[in-house]
Amino acid sequence: VLPAVSVAVIAVVIAPVAVPRIAVPVAKKLVFYTIRADNVEVQVMATQQQYTSGPDAFALINSTLRKGDIVALRGFPGKTNIGELSIIPRDITLLTPCMRPIPLRLRRKSSRYTRRYLDLIVNPSARRAFEIRSQVINHVRRYLVERGFLEVETPTLSSNVGGANAKPFTTHAHAMNMDLFLRISPELYLKQLVIGGIDRVFELGKQFRNEGVDLTHNPEFTTCEFYMAYADYKSLMDMTEHMLVEIVKGVAGGLRVPLPTSAQHPTHEHEDDEDIDEEYEGEEEHHDPHTHNHTQTPASPDAVMIDFTPPFQRISFVGKLREVLGTRLPSDLSSYSSVPALMEICDEYKILVPEPHTPARVLDKLCGHFIEPLCTQPTFIYDYPIALSPLARRRRDDPSVTERFELFVGGKEMVNAYSELNDPQDQRGRFVSQHQDRGRGDEEAQVLDEGFCEALEYGLPPTGGWGLGVDRLCMLLANTPSIRDVLLFPTMKEHQQKLTSTQTQTQQ
């Protein structure tokens, strides 16, 4: 016992070690607890002899405390007879009682996401993914600020939508009697700031896309976009390598990280459809927070290791398709006249292309089949066709393709960047082509933004634009294959019947 050092602790009772979930007999003079604060656990050895308020108060507080209660302790550090470091309290105060039993584990996966507070209590290791997320965001922000970029905020609600090929969410502003969209990208606003003279600008924020939900997609997600005057896609490739090396080394401690696998996750994302009771009834026991990790999958000895040592592999989009398909690939990939030939290739290789069959949609599926599987290690795919890049500048020595690249890691897109198109006439023509795609039923095609075209007429300097999928980088560094594990509150289907039943029980 070291009575010369006093301590004061506010923490959560994780488990009364000696007599879990039952009242403490009045005659009991020694009780052990495990408490947790800031994801650190410590043992409490409460003795009647050291308790200053007397035997009755000691018996009362120890017969009252339950798992999950928030308590304040005042006492001193000491050791048990077998040498375990403990806090020996002179006083224990119940600050907030836990009114519901804490389960040993959550058997319904959806409960981890809809009741994140309970997930963090039951699975303290789940917190690690969000600590990694915070580190990633801080590294990205610091990297750009140190290089003279100005962080800004642009509108989330807008009367027009652009900057990406995606289906937006719509809403209505009653005060102005006008329809509005949740943004799918801040790109057009940020480029207007470059036109206004802010040569280096970036935004970290939420985007919203009304599309499918799977292991790597959530309707609400986080990106970082920056725009850098007098840069092009080649300089952005070098900058991307340098940035990711710094981030991965800073977060993971090295340049090799395991590729997350779905071995411990279902192959479909409708985990919330499981009708399993989420509270497991059984004997409570003390749990080491490092042994119940349902968020991060430990790297197995035979795990694929992703190596971020530069330089990254580089593959030409059109060049690789021509290498694989030869002369069968049409010369003008952006024209609707190429669609029949492209669809013949898709049919031959059993590549499913949902309607409408626009050049952009068919080319995207061909890339997914022939090129993306080659991108387990960090890989730049560059030289995208015009049809896939309505906001990118044509390549100066080959106007049939654009100065654009995407970085793929583990077969998934992580970064999208290009030399920005700054010719207002060309931009209007691209928007018109996109409008034709929308007329054929492609709800993800971009719309004509005349305000942006007018801004281009004032002069956009040669500019490089860059976007990072923050969630996917966090998934990789947290070693989890599901985006839901790096979002504190992911979008989930509501269980209306279960909610109604719970409300009825609460009322009763």
NUTORKE-911186 format. One record per residue (C-alpha): x, y, z; residue in three letters. Coordinates in steps of 0.5 Angstrom, whole numbers, plus 500, padded with zeros to 3 digits. Each point is the difference from the previous one (the first is absolute). Example, Ala and Ser with C-alpha at 12.3 -4.5 7.8 and 13.67 -1.06 7.14 Angstrom:
% residues 2
- px, py, pz, residu
- 525, 491, 516, ALA
- 502, 507, 498, SER
END
This chain:
% residues 508
- px, py, pz, residu
- 500, 500, 500, VAL
- 502, 507, 498, LEU
- 496, 505, 504, PRO
- 505, 506, 499, ALA
- 497, 500, 493, VAL
- 492, 502, 499, SER
- 496, 500, 494, VAL
- 493, 502, 498, ALA
- 497, 496, 494, VAL
- 493, 501, 496, ILE
- 499, 493, 496, ALA
- 495, 495, 498, VAL
- 499, 494, 504, VAL
- 502, 494, 495, ILE
- 499, 494, 505, ALA
- 499, 499, 507, PRO
- 506, 494, 500, VAL
- 498, 497, 506, ALA
- 492, 499, 500, VAL
- 498, 503, 493, PRO
- 493, 503, 500, ARG
- 497, 498, 507, ILE
- 500, 504, 506, ALA
- 506, 500, 505, VAL
- 499, 497, 506, PRO
- 500, 505, 506, VAL
- 505, 495, 504, ALA
- 505, 501, 493, LYS
- 506, 504, 502, LYS
- 504, 499, 493, LEU
- 497, 501, 493, VAL
- 504, 500, 494, PHE
- 497, 504, 494, TYR
- 503, 502, 493, THR
- 499, 507, 497, ILE
- 501, 503, 494, ARG
- 502, 507, 498, ALA
- 502, 503, 493, ASP
- 501, 493, 498, ASN
- 505, 498, 505, VAL
- 498, 495, 505, GLU
- 502, 499, 508, VAL
- 498, 496, 506, GLN
- 497, 503, 506, VAL
- 501, 496, 506, MET
- 495, 503, 505, ALA
- 501, 498, 507, THR
- 496, 502, 506, GLN
- 506, 502, 505, GLN
- 502, 505, 495, GLN
- 493, 503, 499, TYR
- 499, 507, 503, THR
- 493, 500, 501, SER
- 499, 494, 504, GLY
- 498, 492, 499, PRO
- 492, 502, 499, ASP
- 502, 505, 494, ALA
- 505, 495, 497, PHE
- 495, 494, 500, ALA
- 495, 505, 497, LEU
- 504, 503, 494, ILE
- 502, 493, 499, ASN
- 493, 497, 500, SER
- 498, 505, 495, THR
- 505, 500, 495, LEU
- 499, 496, 493, ARG
- 504, 499, 494, LYS
- 499, 507, 496, GLY
- 500, 505, 505, ASP
- 504, 506, 500, ILE
- 503, 501, 506, VAL
- 505, 505, 504, ALA
- 506, 497, 504, LEU
- 505, 503, 505, ARG
- 505, 496, 503, GLY
- 507, 498, 499, PHE
- 504, 495, 495, PRO
- 502, 493, 503, GLY
- 501, 493, 499, LYS
- 496, 493, 501, THR
- 504, 494, 504, ASN
- 502, 498, 493, ILE
- 502, 506, 498, GLY
- 495, 503, 495, GLU
- 500, 508, 500, LEU
- 493, 502, 503, SER
- 497, 507, 502, ILE
- 498, 499, 507, ILE
- 494, 505, 501, PRO
- 499, 504, 507, ARG
- 493, 503, 496, ASP
- 496, 497, 495, ILE
- 494, 505, 497, THR
- 495, 497, 495, LEU
- 500, 506, 495, LEU
- 495, 497, 495, THR
- 497, 493, 500, PRO
- 499, 495, 494, CYS
- 493, 499, 499, MET
- 500, 494, 496, ARG
- 504, 493, 500, PRO
- 507, 501, 496, ILE
- 500, 493, 495, PRO
- 506, 496, 499, LEU
- 500, 501, 493, ARG
- 496, 503, 494, LEU
- 498, 494, 496, ARG
- 496, 504, 495, ARG
- 505, 504, 496, LYS
- 495, 505, 498, SER
- 500, 502, 508, SER
- 507, 502, 500, ARG
- 498, 506, 495, TYR
- 493, 502, 502, THR
- 503, 500, 507, ARG
- 507, 502, 500, ARG
- 500, 502, 507, TYR
- 499, 493, 502, LEU
- 505, 497, 495, ASP
- 505, 505, 503, LEU
- 498, 497, 507, ILE
- 500, 493, 498, VAL
- 506, 500, 495, ASN
- 505, 505, 502, PRO
- 505, 498, 495, SER
- 495, 503, 495, ALA
- 502, 507, 502, ARG
- 507, 499, 496, ARG
- 497, 501, 493, ALA
- 497, 507, 502, PHE
- 507, 502, 503, GLU
- 503, 497, 494, ILE
- 495, 505, 496, ARG
- 502, 506, 504, SER
- 507, 499, 499, GLN
- 499, 499, 492, VAL
- 496, 506, 500, ILE
- 505, 504, 504, ASN
- 506, 498, 496, HIS
- 496, 502, 493, VAL
- 498, 507, 503, ARG
- 507, 501, 503, ARG
- 504, 498, 493, TYR
- 496, 505, 496, LEU
- 500, 505, 505, VAL
- 508, 500, 500, GLU
- 500, 501, 493, ARG
- 496, 506, 499, GLY
- 493, 497, 499, PHE
- 494, 504, 503, LEU
- 494, 496, 503, GLU
- 493, 502, 498, VAL
- 493, 498, 501, GLU
- 495, 500, 494, THR
- 493, 499, 500, PRO
- 497, 494, 502, THR
- 493, 502, 497, LEU
- 500, 502, 493, SER
- 495, 502, 494, SER
- 504, 496, 495, ASN
- 505, 494, 501, VAL
- 506, 498, 497, GLY
- 507, 498, 500, GLY
- 499, 493, 500, ALA
- 496, 494, 496, ASN
- 495, 498, 506, ALA
- 493, 501, 501, LYS
- 498, 505, 506, PRO
- 496, 501, 505, PHE
- 494, 505, 499, THR
- 496, 504, 505, THR
- 496, 506, 500, HIS
- 501, 507, 503, ALA
- 493, 503, 502, HIS
- 502, 507, 502, ALA
- 503, 501, 493, MET
- 495, 495, 497, ASN
- 506, 497, 496, MET
- 503, 493, 499, ASP
- 507, 498, 503, LEU
- 505, 495, 499, PHE
- 505, 497, 506, LEU
- 507, 501, 496, ARG
- 503, 494, 497, ILE
- 507, 504, 500, SER
- 502, 507, 501, PRO
- 505, 500, 494, GLU
- 496, 505, 496, LEU
- 500, 505, 506, TYR
- 507, 499, 502, LEU
- 502, 501, 492, LYS
- 497, 507, 501, GLN
- 504, 502, 506, LEU
- 506, 498, 495, VAL
- 497, 505, 495, ILE
- 500, 505, 506, GLY
- 507, 500, 501, GLY
- 501, 494, 506, ILE
- 505, 496, 496, ASP
- 500, 495, 505, ARG
- 493, 498, 504, VAL
- 498, 493, 503, PHE
- 493, 498, 504, GLU
- 499, 494, 504, LEU
- 493, 498, 501, GLY
- 494, 496, 499, LYS
- 497, 498, 493, GLN
- 493, 497, 499, PHE
- 499, 495, 494, ARG
- 493, 497, 499, ASN
- 503, 493, 498, GLU
- 501, 493, 502, GLY
- 503, 498, 507, VAL
- 505, 494, 500, ASP
- 506, 499, 504, LEU
- 504, 506, 497, THR
- 494, 505, 499, HIS
- 496, 504, 505, ASN
- 495, 505, 497, PRO
- 504, 505, 505, GLU
- 507, 500, 499, PHE
- 506, 504, 501, THR
- 505, 503, 495, THR
- 506, 505, 500, CYS
- 500, 504, 493, GLU
- 506, 505, 499, PHE
- 501, 504, 494, TYR
- 507, 503, 498, MET
- 501, 505, 495, ALA
- 506, 499, 495, TYR
- 500, 492, 502, ALA
- 498, 495, 495, ASP
- 499, 492, 501, TYR
- 507, 498, 499, LYS
- 502, 505, 506, SER
- 494, 497, 504, LEU
- 502, 493, 499, MET
- 507, 502, 503, ASP
- 496, 504, 506, MET
- 495, 494, 501, THR
- 506, 495, 501, GLU
- 503, 505, 505, HIS
- 494, 501, 504, MET
- 498, 493, 501, LEU
- 507, 498, 502, VAL
- 500, 505, 505, GLU
- 493, 498, 503, ILE
- 501, 493, 499, VAL
- 506, 500, 504, LYS
- 498, 505, 505, GLY
- 493, 496, 502, VAL
- 503, 493, 499, ALA
- 507, 501, 501, GLY
- 503, 497, 494, GLY
- 498, 499, 492, LEU
- 497, 493, 500, ARG
- 493, 499, 503, VAL
- 496, 494, 499, PRO
- 494, 500, 495, LEU
- 493, 499, 504, PRO
- 497, 494, 498, THR
- 492, 498, 501, SER
- 502, 494, 503, ALA
- 496, 502, 507, GLN
- 495, 504, 496, HIS
- 494, 497, 496, PRO
- 500, 501, 493, THR
- 494, 504, 499, HIS
- 499, 507, 504, GLU
- 493, 498, 503, HIS
- 502, 498, 506, GLU
- 495, 504, 504, ASP
- 495, 495, 497, ASP
- 502, 495, 505, GLU
- 495, 498, 505, ASP
- 505, 499, 506, ILE
- 499, 502, 507, ASP
- 505, 505, 501, GLU
- 501, 499, 508, GLU
- 503, 494, 502, TYR
- 498, 497, 506, GLU
- 505, 496, 504, GLY
- 505, 501, 506, GLU
- 504, 506, 500, GLU
- 507, 500, 500, GLU
- 506, 505, 499, HIS
- 502, 502, 493, HIS
- 507, 502, 498, ASP
- 499, 506, 495, PRO
- 505, 497, 495, HIS
- 497, 493, 499, THR
- 493, 502, 498, HIS
- 501, 504, 493, ASN
- 494, 500, 496, HIS
- 503, 506, 496, THR
- 507, 498, 498, GLN
- 502, 493, 497, THR
- 507, 498, 502, PRO
- 504, 499, 494, ALA
- 501, 493, 499, SER
- 507, 497, 498, PRO
- 498, 499, 493, ASP
- 497, 507, 499, ALA
- 501, 504, 494, VAL
- 504, 506, 502, MET
- 499, 506, 497, ILE
- 507, 504, 498, ASP
- 500, 507, 500, PHE
- 507, 501, 498, THR
- 501, 505, 494, PRO
- 500, 500, 494, PRO
- 493, 497, 499, PHE
- 498, 496, 494, GLN
- 497, 503, 494, ARG
- 495, 498, 495, ILE
- 497, 503, 494, SER
- 492, 499, 500, PHE
- 500, 500, 492, VAL
- 507, 497, 499, GLY
- 498, 494, 505, LYS
- 493, 499, 496, LEU
- 504, 500, 493, ARG
- 505, 495, 503, GLU
- 495, 496, 502, VAL
- 495, 501, 495, LEU
- 504, 502, 494, GLY
- 497, 503, 494, THR
- 493, 498, 502, ARG
- 500, 506, 504, LEU
- 496, 506, 497, PRO
- 505, 506, 498, SER
- 495, 505, 503, ASP
- 498, 498, 506, LEU
- 495, 506, 502, SER
- 496, 499, 494, SER
- 493, 496, 501, TYR
- 502, 497, 493, SER
- 505, 496, 505, SER
- 495, 497, 504, VAL
- 498, 494, 496, PRO
- 507, 498, 499, ALA
- 501, 501, 508, LEU
- 494, 496, 501, MET
- 502, 494, 496, GLU
- 507, 500, 504, ILE
- 496, 500, 507, CYS
- 495, 495, 497, ASP
- 506, 495, 498, GLU
- 503, 501, 507, TYR
- 494, 500, 504, LYS
- 500, 507, 503, ILE
- 493, 502, 502, LEU
- 499, 507, 498, VAL
- 493, 503, 503, PRO
- 497, 505, 495, GLU
- 500, 505, 498, PRO
- 506, 498, 495, HIS
- 504, 506, 500, THR
- 507, 501, 498, PRO
- 502, 502, 507, ALA
- 496, 494, 503, ARG
- 503, 495, 496, VAL
- 507, 502, 500, LEU
- 500, 500, 508, ASP
- 498, 493, 500, LYS
- 505, 498, 495, LEU
- 505, 503, 505, CYS
- 497, 497, 506, GLY
- 501, 493, 496, HIS
- 507, 501, 497, PHE
- 504, 505, 504, ILE
- 498, 501, 507, GLU
- 501, 492, 502, PRO
- 508, 502, 498, LEU
- 500, 505, 505, CYS
- 501, 497, 507, THR
- 506, 504, 501, GLN
- 499, 507, 500, PRO
- 499, 502, 493, THR
- 499, 506, 495, PHE
- 495, 499, 495, ILE
- 501, 506, 495, TYR
- 498, 502, 493, ASP
- 492, 500, 501, TYR
- 496, 500, 494, PRO
- 496, 507, 499, ILE
- 493, 497, 501, ALA
- 503, 498, 507, LEU
- 503, 507, 502, SER
- 495, 505, 498, PRO
- 504, 505, 505, LEU
- 507, 498, 498, ALA
- 505, 504, 495, ARG
- 501, 496, 493, ARG
- 507, 497, 500, ARG
- 505, 505, 496, ARG
- 503, 495, 496, ASP
- 494, 495, 499, ASP
- 493, 504, 500, PRO
- 496, 494, 500, SER
- 502, 498, 508, VAL
- 500, 505, 506, THR
- 505, 502, 505, GLU
- 497, 496, 505, ARG
- 502, 494, 505, PHE
- 497, 496, 505, GLU
- 504, 497, 506, LEU
- 498, 493, 502, PHE
- 502, 496, 506, VAL
- 497, 493, 501, GLY
- 496, 500, 494, GLY
- 496, 506, 502, LYS
- 500, 507, 498, GLU
- 504, 505, 505, MET
- 502, 506, 497, VAL
- 497, 504, 493, ASN
- 504, 506, 497, ALA
- 501, 503, 494, TYR
- 502, 506, 496, SER
- 494, 505, 500, GLU
- 496, 502, 494, LEU
- 501, 507, 500, ASN
- 497, 501, 493, ASP
- 493, 503, 501, PRO
- 498, 498, 493, GLN
- 502, 493, 500, ASP
- 497, 499, 507, GLN
- 493, 502, 497, ARG
- 501, 495, 495, GLY
- 502, 495, 505, ARG
- 494, 502, 505, PHE
- 495, 499, 493, VAL
- 503, 493, 499, SER
- 498, 498, 507, GLN
- 493, 503, 500, HIS
- 499, 495, 494, GLN
- 502, 495, 504, ASP
- 495, 502, 505, ARG
- 495, 500, 495, GLY
- 501, 493, 499, ARG
- 499, 498, 507, GLY
- 507, 501, 503, ASP
- 498, 504, 507, GLU
- 507, 500, 502, GLU
- 502, 504, 494, ALA
- 502, 508, 501, GLN
- 495, 506, 499, VAL
- 502, 506, 496, LEU
- 502, 505, 505, ASP
- 500, 507, 496, GLU
- 503, 504, 506, GLY
- 506, 496, 501, PHE
- 501, 500, 492, CYS
- 499, 508, 501, GLU
- 506, 500, 506, ALA
- 504, 496, 495, LEU
- 500, 506, 495, GLU
- 503, 504, 505, TYR
- 506, 496, 500, GLY
- 502, 493, 504, LEU
- 508, 500, 500, PRO
- 503, 493, 498, PRO
- 498, 496, 506, THR
- 500, 493, 503, GLY
- 494, 497, 504, GLY
- 501, 495, 505, TRP
- 495, 496, 504, GLY
- 501, 494, 506, LEU
- 495, 495, 503, GLY
- 501, 501, 507, VAL
- 496, 495, 502, ASP
- 503, 494, 496, ARG
- 507, 503, 502, LEU
- 498, 499, 507, CYS
- 497, 493, 499, MET
- 507, 498, 497, LEU
- 504, 502, 506, LEU
- 495, 498, 505, ALA
- 500, 493, 496, ASN
- 492, 499, 500, THR
- 497, 499, 493, PRO
- 493, 503, 502, SER
- 499, 508, 499, ILE
- 495, 499, 506, ARG
- 506, 499, 505, ASP
- 503, 507, 499, VAL
- 494, 504, 500, LEU
- 497, 501, 507, LEU
- 493, 500, 498, PHE
- 499, 497, 493, PRO
- 494, 500, 496, THR
- 496, 494, 502, MET
- 493, 498, 498, LYS
- 495, 501, 506, GLU
- 497, 494, 503, HIS
- 493, 503, 501, GLN
- 497, 494, 503, GLN
- 505, 499, 505, LYS
- 500, 507, 502, LEU
- 492, 500, 501, THR
- 501, 494, 505, SER
- 506, 504, 504, THR
- 495, 506, 500, GLN
- 494, 496, 503, THR
- 505, 496, 505, GLN
- 502, 507, 502, THR
- 493, 503, 501, GLN
- 498, 494, 504, GLN
END
